[in-house]
Amino acid sequence: MLGAGDSFGESHLLDGEAHPFTVRASSEVLALRFDTAAFGTPIDVYPDLQAHLRLQRKHAQLLTVFRHLPSFARLPPAALGGVAL
């Protein structure tokens, strides 16, 4: 579940591979859509942005791994997020 300030889909912008997502909102949201051409320039101009998005992706991958390990699977999401940082 995504929370305030979370994002999805940045992998496609970083590596150009297709990563289809279906997202449902349980409350009102503001969603922004960036196509690769429009997003390429900020990533090229601001290397810190690219580094931040790559770090977010690694964090999400770690959370996925931890959720599948028995020792971590029972932790509440907030605690699990702290472990992956």
C-alpha positions, 0 to 999 in steps of 0.5 A, a space after each residue: 500500500 502506498 502512503 503520502 509521498 510514495 511513488 510508483 512507475 519510476 523504474 520505467 523512467 530510469 531504465 526504459 523497460 515496461 513495468 505495467 501497474 494497476 493502481 486503485 485509490 481508497 481516497 482522493 489522490 493527486 496523480 501525475 503522469 510523466 512520459 519518458 521524453 518529458 522526464 528524461 531532461 530533468 533526470 539528465 540535468 539533475 543527477 541527484 534526482 536520478 540517484 534519489 529515484 534509484 535509491 527509492 527503487 532499491 528500498 522498494 526491492 528490499 521491502 519486497 524481499 523482507 516481506 517474504 522472509 519469515 523472520 520479517 513477514 509478521 512485522 508491521 509495515 512501519 517497522 519493516 520500512 525502518 529495517 529496509 532503510 
